[in-house]
Amino acid sequence: MPASAAPSINQDDHLLIQRAYRQLLRTLQNKMDTLDKEQIRHAFELAANAHSKQRRKSGEPYILHPIEVARICIDEIGLGPTAAVCALLHDVVEDTDYTLDDIQKEFGEKIALIVDGLTKLDGSTTFESPQAENFRKVLSTLVMDVRVVLIKMADRLHNMRTLGSMPRHKQLKIAAETSYIYAPLAHRLGLYNIRSEFQDLCLKITEPEAYEEIAHQLNVTQSERERYINEFLKPIQQQLDEIGVPYRCFGRAKSVSSIYNKIKTKHTPFEEIYDIFAVRIVVDVERRREKTLCWMVYSIVTDIYKPIPERLKDWVTVPKSNAYESLHTTVIGPGGRFVEVQIRSERMDEIAERGFAAHWKYKGINNQPDVYEKWLDQVRELLENPNSDALEFISDFKNNLYSEEIYVVTPRGDMINLPKGATALDFAFHIHTDIGYHCKSVKVNNRIVPMGYKLNMGDQLEVITDRNQKPNESWLRIVVTGKARSKIRSAMKEERRKKGELGREALERKFNNMKVNFEQGVETLVKYFNLQSHVDLYFAISTGEINLIDTLKNFDVKEQKLIETQTPAAAPAAAPEKKPEVTRQRISPKTKILVNGEPAELYHYKLANCCNPVQGDDIFAFLTSTEGLKIHRANCPNATNLLAKYGYRVMKAEWVVSTDNTFVADLMITGVDEGVGVIERLTKEISGLSVNIRSFHIEGGDEGYYEGKISLLVANKDQLHIVMRALKKLDFVETVNRID
């Protein structure tokens, strides 16, 4: 155990640390007994000592981070003293000389188990995706003690809030991880505020200009929104006062990321988005009257303002699978503006704000059914799949974090919730793995449908099975849920293993005849063909993909070992991709990009076709398996997946300012088709800005509407923005958007 000498810090740091610690104690003051106080003090002193010589990238004492993580756990997630102790200790084992044994001796087995779950894997660079392996380790604790994941959420939230001092390429990687797994997981655990903040902070990193513009607009229009909300609520409050039930109501702006998504997907300017805020009405009544009062409030609201029927969401009668309960409707308020109204009880509101932690509390007190249990069972099934690697596990797990749901009905009348977009085959696997394996056909509303049929709300399903039916690769393209994908993969791998037994037997006979040690020979051939496993080798032999007679001509036998000859008789068969290697080669074009501070021409590199970066775009370099470096925009559609799963392949990239290069940028333009002259006026406007048009495709509709795709050669991002602004000013142009 490390020495227990007091840390040497200056007076200012000491005051800062003590102030943060006192703030943490204030959040816990009504939740602690004497033993809790002693443990928290002990955890703080141990962590302060362990981290005494460490500082964060910002320069502040490192101990401030675990203190703030503990405060977030208590104040923003609703956890208790045990979580605070674990949060204070969460980096001790990973970053200092303390061991898990030390933690167990000092604090007991329960806290040691949680701290272990929060500690990253050692030697993780040996994995194909270290991030995926660490995700799996953290998530594997979800089914044992959900506090591990909730503390990890608090840890990630504080890291995101203080990300400004990190290098840009690391900011992108951390934001991608957050967007890919943490934000959806926060949603699934009912932590809506944290999910929204995650999404906002990610947008602030990947699209800083868009974030600042929307945040500024929200700030400028705040007083106007407040006046409108007061006007909207006034007649509702008058009627609520008459029914004599305690209530509170307020308005809140939607998150910056939510508004940005609406602007991007619907191509609507900020000024034309009317539903940028929601009004919430929360009634304080006992459990048995909640549903009745919520519908009574709904009746009051819709008597005053005209509702939009298709926007009614009833999660009071049928709660979401993450325990969320609320009644949502959209009405037409004063001035013809759309207003979303959320109606719920105080209990529902606490669950909506605090998610799993609040659900835990009410489950014990009010016999609330455990709506998380089925989902946790699915996570257990994914974790218990021996054939799943970390990347497959994370992909399948993420598919279980869906945000939009539908409900379908079994022949017995049971309601099953599935993600929006789920298919009939997903339903079969949801009912039972064996039913999915042997699914031959599915009846939906008494009609036979294809297994890939996308389910609709309220469909009634019946699965018809056949014991001779087996999963095949095409099924993976049909299903969307993590459970179904995992089980299909597992069945296919088992089938592959069985077929591989024939190849193994053939190889064993051959090695016996050649007097070759079997284990050494297998390892040699696996490396020779660059395969992932012995099973892959056996399967390739059984299918004839690898010809043993031809292959073994490339080897000699010495002391029962296979030794590759110096001049192989034949090249090895096609093999899976090798681990990425940076290949350096000097080429002639002038440098326009630096990678890790070096000219990019030292590497094989290309600008990624998926996002076509131009000079001035925020970029990063990604080391592919077979094509060298690819330069991607930070907001590339593929960036989140690449950065989250393969962050160790990401390299810092930056532009070298030059006027000698041009880049391809594609724009999508829509507007009113005035019949004659649209193409001429568009091309004239672009040419007048000294920009060359690479290609131009335009289609006019029958209803006075056109859509055009223009490919331009631009010098940099600024020139592209000048073109876009100029086109937007034309009276016959409705929207101008860059195509990713």
C-alpha positions in Angstrom: 0.0 0.0 0.0 1.3 3.5 -0.7 2.6 5.7 2.1 0.0 7.7 3.9 1.9 10.9 4.1 -0.1 14.1 3.7 -0.2 15.5 0.1 2.0 18.6 -0.5 -0.4 21.1 -2.1 -0.4 24.9 -2.0 -2.8 26.9 0.1 -5.1 28.0 -2.9 -5.4 24.4 -4.0 -6.2 23.3 -0.4 -9.0 25.8 -0.1 -10.4 24.8 -3.5 -10.4 21.1 -2.5 -12.0 21.8 0.9 -14.7 23.9 -0.7 -15.5 21.2 -3.2 -15.6 18.5 -0.5 -17.9 20.6 1.7 -20.3 21.1 -1.2 -20.4 17.3 -1.6 -21.2 16.8 2.1 -24.0 19.3 1.8 -25.7 17.2 -1.0 -25.4 14.2 1.3 -26.5 15.8 4.6 -29.9 14.1 4.7 -28.7 10.7 3.5 -25.9 9.8 5.8 -25.6 7.9 9.1 -22.5 7.9 11.2 -20.9 5.0 9.4 -21.5 6.7 6.0 -19.8 9.9 7.2 -16.8 7.9 8.3 -16.5 6.0 5.0 -16.9 9.1 2.9 -14.2 11.0 4.9 -11.9 8.0 4.7 -12.5 7.7 0.9 -11.8 11.4 0.4 -8.6 11.3 2.4 -7.3 8.2 0.7 -8.2 9.6 -2.8 -6.7 13.0 -2.0 -3.5 11.3 -0.9 -3.4 8.9 -3.9 -3.9 11.7 -6.4 -1.9 14.4 -4.5 0.8 14.7 -7.2 -1.6 14.5 -10.1 -3.2 17.3 -12.0 -5.8 17.4 -14.8 -5.0 18.8 -18.2 -6.6 22.1 -17.1 -4.0 22.3 -14.3 -6.4 21.9 -11.4 -5.7 19.3 -8.7 -6.9 15.9 -9.9 -8.9 15.1 -6.7 -11.4 17.8 -7.8 -12.6 15.4 -10.5 -13.6 12.4 -8.2 -15.2 14.9 -5.8 -17.3 16.4 -8.6 -18.2 12.9 -9.9 -19.5 12.0 -6.4 -21.5 15.2 -6.3 -23.1 14.5 -9.7 -24.0 10.9 -8.5 -25.8 12.4 -5.5 -27.2 15.6 -6.7 -28.1 14.9 -10.4 -28.6 11.2 -10.5 -30.0 10.6 -7.0 -27.7 7.9 -5.7 -26.6 7.5 -2.1 -23.5 7.5 0.2 -22.1 4.1 -1.1 -22.0 5.5 -4.7 -20.3 8.7 -3.3 -17.6 6.5 -1.7 -17.1 4.6 -5.0 -17.0 7.8 -7.1 -14.3 9.2 -4.8 -12.2 6.1 -5.4 -13.1 5.4 -9.0 -9.7 6.4 -10.5 -7.5 5.3 -7.5 -6.8 1.7 -8.7 -6.4 2.8 -12.4 -4.1 5.8 -11.9 -2.2 5.3 -8.6 -0.3 2.6 -6.7 -3.3 1.4 -4.7 -4.7 -2.0 -5.7 -8.1 -3.6 -5.5 -7.0 -5.6 -2.5 -6.2 -2.4 -0.7 -9.7 -1.0 -1.5 -11.3 -4.3 -0.3 -9.3 -4.2 3.0 -10.2 -0.6 3.7 -13.9 -0.5 2.5 -15.2 -4.0 2.0 -16.1 -6.3 -0.9 -19.1 -4.4 -2.2 -17.2 -1.2 -2.8 -14.2 -3.1 -4.2 -16.5 -4.8 -6.7 -17.9 -1.5 -7.9 -14.5 0.2 -8.1 -13.2 -2.8 -10.1 -16.1 -2.3 -12.6 -15.0 1.3 -13.0 -11.4 0.5 -13.6 -10.2 0.1 -17.2 -8.6 -3.1 -18.4 -4.9 -3.4 -18.2 -2.9 -4.1 -21.4 -6.0 -3.2 -23.5 -3.9 -2.3 -26.5 -3.8 -6.1 -27.3 -7.5 -6.0 -28.2 -8.8 -5.2 -31.6 -10.8 -2.4 -30.0 -9.7 -1.4 -26.5 -12.7 0.9 -26.2 -15.1 -1.9 -26.9 -13.4 -4.2 -24.4 -13.7 -1.5 -21.7 -17.3 -0.8 -22.6 -18.1 -4.5 -22.2 -16.3 -4.7 -18.9 -18.3 -1.7 -17.5 -21.6 -3.0 -19.0 -21.1 -6.5 -17.7 -21.5 -5.0 -14.2 -24.8 -3.6 -15.1 -26.6 -6.8 -14.3 -24.9 -7.1 -10.9 -25.0 -3.5 -9.6 -26.4 -0.8 -11.8 -24.5 1.8 -9.7 -21.3 1.0 -11.7 -22.9 2.3 -14.9 -24.5 5.3 -13.2 -21.2 6.3 -11.6 -19.6 5.9 -15.1 -22.3 8.2 -16.4 -21.4 10.9 -13.8 -17.6 10.4 -14.6 -18.3 10.9 -18.3 -20.5 13.9 -17.7 -17.8 15.7 -15.8 -15.2 14.8 -18.4 -17.4 16.2 -21.1 -18.1 19.4 -19.1 -14.3 19.9 -18.7 -13.2 18.7 -22.2 -11.9 22.1 -23.3 -8.3 21.5 -22.1 -7.9 18.3 -24.1 -6.3 18.2 -27.6 -8.8 18.5 -30.4 -8.4 14.9 -31.7 -9.0 13.5 -28.2 -12.1 15.7 -27.8 -13.5 14.2 -31.0 -12.8 10.6 -29.8 -14.4 11.2 -26.4 -17.4 13.0 -27.9 -17.8 10.0 -30.3 -17.8 7.5 -27.5 -20.3 9.6 -25.6 -22.6 9.9 -28.6 -22.3 6.3 -29.6 -22.9 4.6 -26.3 -23.3 6.9 -23.3 -26.1 9.1 -24.6 -28.3 6.2 -25.7 -27.6 4.3 -22.4 -28.6 7.4 -20.4 -31.8 7.5 -22.4 -32.4 3.8 -21.7 -31.8 4.3 -18.0 -34.3 7.2 -18.0 -31.6 9.9 -17.4 -33.2 12.4 -19.8 -31.4 15.5 -18.5 -28.0 13.8 -18.7 -28.8 12.4 -22.2 -29.7 15.9 -23.4 -26.6 17.4 -21.9 -24.4 14.6 -23.5 -26.0 15.4 -26.9 -25.5 19.1 -26.5 -21.9 18.8 -25.4 -21.1 16.4 -28.3 -22.7 18.9 -30.7 -20.6 21.7 -29.1 -17.4 19.7 -30.1 -18.4 18.3 -33.5 -20.4 21.4 -34.8 -19.2 24.3 -32.7 -20.4 27.0 -35.1 -24.0 25.5 -35.2 -24.0 25.0 -31.5 -23.0 28.6 -30.7 -25.5 30.0 -33.2 -28.5 28.1 -31.8 -27.4 28.8 -28.2 -27.2 32.5 -29.0 -30.6 32.5 -30.7 -32.1 30.8 -27.6 -30.5 33.4 -25.4 -31.8 36.3 -27.5 -35.3 34.9 -27.6 -35.5 33.9 -24.0 -37.6 36.9 -22.7 -40.0 36.5 -25.6 -40.4 32.8 -24.9 -41.1 33.5 -21.2 -43.8 36.0 -22.1 -45.4 33.6 -24.5 -45.4 30.7 -21.9 -47.0 32.9 -19.3 -49.7 33.9 -21.8 -50.2 30.3 -22.8 -50.4 29.0 -19.2 -52.7 31.8 -17.7 -56.1 30.3 -18.8 -54.9 26.8 -17.9 -53.8 27.8 -14.4 -57.2 29.4 -13.8 -59.0 26.1 -14.4 -56.4 24.1 -12.6 -57.0 26.3 -9.5 -60.7 25.4 -9.6 -60.1 21.6 -9.2 -58.2 22.1 -6.0 -55.2 19.8 -6.7 -51.7 20.9 -5.9 -49.8 21.4 -9.2 -46.9 23.3 -10.7 -46.4 24.2 -14.3 -43.5 25.8 -16.3 -42.0 25.9 -19.7 -38.5 24.9 -20.8 -36.6 25.3 -24.0 -35.7 22.1 -25.9 -32.1 21.2 -26.0 -29.7 22.7 -28.5 -29.1 19.3 -30.1 -32.8 18.7 -30.5 -33.3 22.0 -32.3 -30.2 21.4 -34.4 -31.5 18.0 -35.5 -34.8 19.5 -36.5 -33.0 22.3 -38.5 -30.8 19.7 -40.2 -33.5 17.0 -41.0 -36.4 19.3 -41.9 -34.2 22.1 -43.3 -36.2 24.6 -41.3 -34.6 27.9 -40.2 -34.5 28.6 -36.4 -37.0 31.5 -36.8 -39.6 29.1 -38.2 -39.3 26.4 -35.5 -42.3 27.0 -33.3 -42.1 24.1 -30.9 -38.7 24.9 -29.5 -40.0 24.7 -26.0 -42.3 22.4 -24.1 -44.7 23.2 -21.2 -44.9 20.8 -18.3 -47.8 20.4 -15.9 -47.0 18.3 -12.8 -49.8 17.4 -10.3 -49.2 16.2 -6.8 -51.6 13.4 -6.1 -51.5 9.9 -4.5 -50.7 7.0 -6.8 -54.2 5.7 -7.3 -55.5 9.0 -8.7 -52.5 9.8 -11.0 -54.0 8.5 -14.2 -57.4 10.1 -13.7 -55.9 13.5 -12.8 -53.5 13.4 -15.8 -56.4 12.9 -18.2 -58.4 15.6 -16.4 -55.6 18.1 -17.0 -55.4 16.9 -20.6 -59.1 17.7 -21.0 -58.6 21.2 -19.6 -55.7 21.9 -21.9 -57.5 20.6 -25.1 -60.7 22.5 -24.2 -58.7 25.7 -24.2 -56.3 25.0 -27.1 -57.0 22.9 -30.2 -54.9 19.6 -30.1 -53.2 17.9 -33.0 -54.5 14.3 -32.6 -51.7 12.5 -34.2 -49.2 14.0 -31.7 -50.9 12.5 -28.6 -48.5 10.1 -26.8 -50.0 8.1 -23.9 -47.2 6.8 -21.8 -49.4 7.0 -18.7 -51.5 4.0 -19.7 -48.6 2.1 -21.2 -45.2 3.3 -19.7 -42.0 3.2 -21.8 -39.7 0.2 -21.2 -37.4 2.5 -19.2 -40.2 3.3 -16.7 -41.0 6.7 -18.3 -44.6 7.8 -17.7 -46.2 11.0 -19.1 -48.9 12.2 -21.2 -47.7 14.3 -24.2 -49.8 16.3 -26.6 -49.2 19.1 -29.0 -51.7 22.0 -29.2 -52.0 25.2 -31.3 -51.4 28.0 -28.9 -51.8 31.8 -29.2 -50.6 33.1 -32.6 -50.9 29.7 -34.2 -47.7 28.4 -32.6 -47.3 24.7 -31.8 -46.7 24.0 -28.1 -45.9 20.5 -26.7 -47.5 19.9 -23.3 -46.3 17.2 -20.9 -48.6 16.1 -18.1 -47.5 13.9 -15.3 -47.5 13.4 -11.5 -44.7 14.3 -9.1 -43.8 10.6 -8.9 -43.7 10.3 -12.7 -41.6 13.5 -12.9 -39.0 12.2 -10.4 -38.7 9.0 -12.4 -38.4 11.0 -15.6 -35.7 13.2 -14.1 -33.7 10.6 -12.1 -34.4 7.5 -14.2 -33.3 4.2 -12.8 -32.3 5.6 -9.4 -35.9 7.0 -8.8 -37.5 3.8 -10.2 -35.5 1.8 -7.7 -36.9 3.9 -4.9 -40.6 3.7 -6.0 -40.4 0.0 -6.8 -39.9 -0.8 -3.1 -42.4 1.6 -1.8 -45.3 1.3 -4.2 -44.9 -2.2 -5.6 -44.0 -0.7 -8.9 -43.4 -3.6 -11.4 -39.8 -3.8 -12.4 -40.0 -2.7 -16.0 -36.2 -2.9 -16.3 -36.0 -6.6 -15.5 -36.7 -7.8 -19.0 -34.2 -5.5 -20.5 -31.6 -6.6 -18.0 -32.4 -10.2 -18.9 -31.6 -9.4 -22.5 -28.3 -7.8 -21.4 -27.4 -10.9 -19.5 -28.1 -13.0 -22.5 -25.7 -10.9 -24.6 -23.0 -11.1 -22.0 -23.4 -14.9 -21.7 -22.9 -15.5 -25.4 -19.5 -17.1 -25.6 -19.2 -16.6 -29.3 -19.5 -12.8 -29.2 -16.4 -10.6 -29.5 -16.4 -7.1 -27.9 -17.2 -5.2 -31.1 -20.2 -7.5 -31.8 -21.3 -7.2 -28.1 -21.2 -3.4 -28.2 -23.1 -3.3 -31.5 -25.8 -5.7 -30.2 -26.0 -3.8 -26.9 -26.4 -0.5 -28.7 -29.3 -2.0 -30.6 -31.0 -2.6 -27.3 -30.8 1.2 -26.4 -33.6 2.2 -28.8 -35.4 5.4 -28.0 -38.6 4.9 -30.0 -40.9 2.0 -29.3 -43.9 0.2 -30.6 -46.2 -2.2 -28.9 -47.4 -5.5 -30.5 -49.7 -8.2 -29.1 -49.2 -12.0 -28.7 -52.0 -14.4 -29.5 -52.8 -14.5 -25.7 -53.2 -10.8 -25.6 -49.8 -9.9 -23.9 -48.3 -6.6 -24.9 -44.6 -6.7 -26.1 -42.6 -3.6 -26.6 -40.0 -3.5 -29.4 -38.0 -0.8 -31.1 -39.5 1.1 -33.9 -38.5 -0.7 -37.2 -38.4 -4.1 -35.6 -39.5 -7.0 -37.8 -41.6 -10.1 -37.4 -38.4 -12.2 -37.0 -37.3 -9.8 -34.1 -40.6 -10.6 -32.4 -40.0 -14.4 -32.7 -36.5 -14.1 -31.1 -38.0 -11.8 -28.4 -40.5 -14.4 -27.4 -37.9 -17.2 -27.1 -34.5 -18.0 -28.7 -35.8 -21.4 -29.9 -38.9 -19.9 -31.5 -36.6 -17.5 -33.3 -34.2 -20.3 -34.4 -37.0 -22.4 -35.9 -39.2 -19.6 -37.2 -40.7 -20.7 -40.5 -43.3 -18.0 -41.0 -45.2 -15.3 -39.1 -48.9 -14.3 -39.1 -49.6 -10.7 -38.5 -53.3 -9.9 -37.9 -54.1 -13.4 -39.2 -52.2 -12.9 -42.4 -48.9 -14.6 -43.4 -46.2 -12.0 -43.9 -42.4 -12.2 -44.8 -40.1 -12.5 -41.8 -38.7 -9.1 -42.7 -42.1 -7.4 -42.3 -41.8 -4.2 -40.3 -44.2 -4.2 -37.3 -46.7 -1.5 -36.6 -48.2 -0.3 -33.4 -50.9 -2.8 -32.2 -50.1 -5.7 -34.6 -51.1 -9.1 -33.3 -48.5 -11.8 -34.1 -48.4 -15.6 -34.2 -45.1 -17.4 -35.0 -45.2 -20.7 -36.9 -42.1 -22.9 -36.3 -40.5 -25.9 -38.0 -37.8 -28.0 -36.2 -35.9 -28.3 -39.4 -35.5 -24.5 -39.9 -32.1 -23.0 -39.1 -30.8 -19.4 -39.1 -28.8 -18.2 -42.1 -26.7 -15.2 -42.9 -29.6 -13.4 -44.7 -31.4 -13.3 -41.4 -28.9 -10.8 -40.1 -30.1 -8.3 -42.7 -33.7 -8.8 -41.5 -33.4 -8.2 -37.8 -32.6 -5.0 -35.9 -32.7 -6.0 -32.2 -29.5 -6.8 -30.4 -30.9 -10.1 -29.0 -31.9 -11.4 -32.4 -28.6 -10.4 -34.0 -26.6 -12.0 -31.2 -28.5 -15.3 -31.3 -28.3 -15.6 -35.1 -24.6 -15.0 -35.0 -24.2 -17.5 -32.2 -26.1 -20.2 -34.1 -24.1 -19.5 -37.3 -20.8 -19.7 -35.4 -21.9 -23.0 -33.9 -22.8 -24.3 -37.3 -19.4 -23.1 -38.6 -17.7 -24.9 -35.7 -19.5 -28.2 -36.5 -18.5 -28.0 -40.1 -14.9 -27.1 -39.0 -14.7 -30.5 -37.2 -14.4 -32.2 -40.6 -11.5 -29.9 -41.5 -9.8 -30.5 -38.1 -10.0 -34.2 -38.6 -8.5 -34.0 -42.1 -5.7 -31.7 -40.7 -5.0 -34.1 -37.8 -4.6 -37.1 -40.2 -2.3 -35.1 -42.4 -0.1 -34.0 -39.5 0.1 -37.5 -38.1 1.3 -38.8 -41.5 3.9 -36.0 -41.6 4.8 -36.5 -37.9 4.1 -32.8 -37.1 3.1 -31.6 -33.6 -0.6 -30.8 -34.1 -0.8 -27.7 -31.9 2.4 -26.1 -33.3 1.3 -26.9 -36.8 -2.1 -25.3 -36.4 -0.7 -22.1 -34.9 1.8 -21.9 -37.8 -1.0 -22.2 -40.4 -3.3 -19.7 -38.6 -0.4 -17.1 -38.6 0.5 -18.0 -42.2 -3.1 -17.3 -43.4 -3.5 -14.4 -40.9 -6.7 -16.0 -39.6 -8.5 -15.0 -36.4 -8.9 -18.4 -34.9 -8.4 -22.2 -35.2 -12.0 -22.5 -36.1 -11.5 -20.3 -39.1 -8.7 -22.5 -40.3 -10.7 -25.8 -39.8 -13.7 -24.3 -41.6 -11.6 -23.0 -44.6 -10.2 -26.5 -44.9 -13.6 -28.2 -44.7 -15.0 -25.9 -47.4 -12.0 -26.3 -49.7 -11.1 -22.6 -49.4 -7.7 -23.9 -48.2 -6.1 -26.8 -50.1 -4.0 -28.7 -47.7 -1.9 -30.4 -50.4 -0.9 -27.2 -52.1 -0.5 -25.3 -48.8 1.9 -27.8 -47.2 4.2 -27.7 -50.2 5.3 -24.3 -48.7 6.6 -25.9 -45.5 9.4 -28.3 -44.4 9.2 -30.5 -41.3 12.0 -30.2 -38.7 11.8 -31.7 -35.3 8.0 -32.2 -35.6 7.6 -28.5 -36.5 6.3 -26.9 -39.6 8.9 -24.5 -41.0 8.0 -22.2 -43.9 10.4 -22.5 -46.8 12.4 -19.5 -48.0 10.8 -19.6 -51.4 7.2 -20.6 -51.0 5.7 -22.6 -53.9 2.5 -20.7 -53.9 1.1 -17.6 -52.4 -1.3 -18.1 -49.4 -5.0 -18.0 -50.1 -6.9 -14.8 -49.5 -7.0 -14.0 -45.9 -8.9 -11.6 -43.6 -7.5 -8.1 -43.4 -4.3 -7.6 -41.5 -3.8 -5.2 -38.7 -3.3 -1.7 -39.9 0.2 -0.5 -40.6 1.3 3.0 -41.6 3.2 2.8 -44.9 5.4 5.8 -45.5 6.2 6.9 -49.0 7.3 10.2 -50.3 5.1 11.6 -53.1 5.2 14.8 -55.0 2.2 17.1 -54.4 2.6 20.1 -52.2 1.6 19.5 -48.6 -2.0 20.5 -47.7 -2.5 18.4 -44.5 -0.3 17.7 -41.5 -0.8 14.3 -39.7 0.6 14.3 -36.1 2.6 17.4 -37.1 4.2 15.7 -40.2 3.4 16.3 -43.9 0.6 13.9 -44.8 2.6 13.0 -48.0 4.7 10.8 -45.8 1.8 8.4 -45.6 -0.6 6.8 -48.1 -3.7 9.0 -47.5 -6.9 10.0 -49.2 -9.7 12.4 -48.5 -12.7 10.3 -47.4 -15.4 10.0 -50.1 -18.1 9.7 -47.4 -17.7 13.4 -46.3 -15.4 15.1 -48.9 -13.5 17.4 -46.5 -12.5 20.8 -47.8 -9.7 23.1 -46.5 -11.0 24.7 -43.3 -13.2 21.8 -42.2 -12.4 20.3 -38.8 -10.7 17.0 -39.7 -9.0 13.9 -38.2 -7.0 11.1 -39.8 -8.1 7.5 -39.5 -5.8 4.6 -40.1 -7.7 2.0 -42.1 -6.9 -1.7 -42.3 -6.1 -1.8 -46.0 -6.2 1.7 -47.5 -3.7 3.6 -45.4 -4.9 6.9 -43.9 -8.3 8.4 -44.6 -9.0 12.1 -43.8 -12.5 12.6 -42.4 -14.5 15.6 -41.4 -15.1 15.8 -37.6 -18.9 15.7 -38.4 -18.7 12.9 -40.9 -21.6 10.5 -40.8 -19.2 7.7 -40.1 -17.1 9.6 -37.5 -19.0 8.6 -34.4 -18.7 4.9 -35.2 -15.0 5.1 -36.2 -13.9 7.2 -33.2 -16.0 5.3 -30.7 -14.9 1.8 -31.7 -11.4 2.4 -33.0 -10.1 5.5 -31.2 -6.6 4.1 -31.1 -6.4 4.4 -34.9 -7.2 8.1 -34.9 -4.4 10.6 -35.6 -4.4 14.3 -35.3 -4.8 16.1 -38.7 -4.8 19.8 -39.6 -4.8 21.8 -42.8 -1.8 23.7 -44.1 -3.2 27.0 -45.5 -2.7 26.9 -49.3 -4.4 28.5 -52.3 -3.0 25.9 -54.7 -5.6 23.2 -54.0 -9.2 22.7 -54.8 -11.7 20.3 -53.1 -14.9 18.7 -54.1 -18.0 19.8 -52.2 -21.6 18.7 -52.9 -24.7 20.9 -52.3 -28.4 20.0 -52.3 -30.7 22.8 -53.3 -34.4 22.9 -53.2 -36.9 25.6 -54.1 -39.8 26.8 -56.2 -39.6 25.8 -59.8 -40.3 29.0 -61.8 -40.2 27.1 -65.1 -37.6 28.9 -67.1 -34.2 30.1 -66.1 -33.7 28.3 -62.8 -30.5 26.5 -64.0 -29.2 29.6 -65.7 -29.7 31.8 -62.7 -28.1 29.2 -60.4 -25.0 28.7 -62.6 -24.7 32.4 -63.2 -24.7 33.1 -59.4 -22.0 30.4 -58.8 -19.8 31.4 -61.7 -19.9 35.0 -60.5 -18.2 33.9 -57.3 -15.3 32.4 -59.4 -16.2 28.9 -58.4 -16.1 26.1 -60.9 -19.0 23.6 -61.2 -18.0 20.0 -61.5 -21.4 18.5 -62.1 -25.0 19.7 -61.9 -28.2 17.5 -61.7 -31.6 19.0 -61.2 -35.1 17.6 -61.2 -38.4 19.5 -61.3 -41.5 18.2 -59.8 -45.1 18.4 -61.1 -46.1 20.6 -58.2 -43.8 23.6 -58.8 -40.9 22.2 -56.8 -37.3 21.4 -57.8 -34.4 19.6 -56.2 -30.8 19.9 -57.5 -27.4 18.5 -56.6 -24.4 20.6 -57.5 -20.8 19.4 -57.2 -18.4 22.3 -56.8 -14.6 22.8 -56.8 -13.8 25.1 -53.9 -10.6 26.4 -52.4 -11.7 26.1 -48.8 -14.6 26.1 -46.3 -15.0 29.9 -46.3 -15.5 30.0 -50.1 -18.1 27.2 -49.8 -20.0 29.2 -47.2 -19.9 32.3 -49.4 -21.5 30.3 -52.2 -24.2 28.8 -49.8 -25.1 32.2 -48.4 -25.4 33.7 -51.9 -27.7 30.9 -53.1 -29.9 31.2 -50.1 -30.6 34.9 -50.9 -32.1 33.9 -54.3 -35.9 34.3 -54.1 -36.6 30.9 -55.8 -34.2 29.0 -53.5 -35.8 27.4 -50.3 -32.9 25.4 -48.8 -29.2 25.0 -49.5 -27.4 22.2 -47.6 -24.0 20.5 -47.8 -24.2 16.8 -48.5 -22.2 14.6 -46.2 
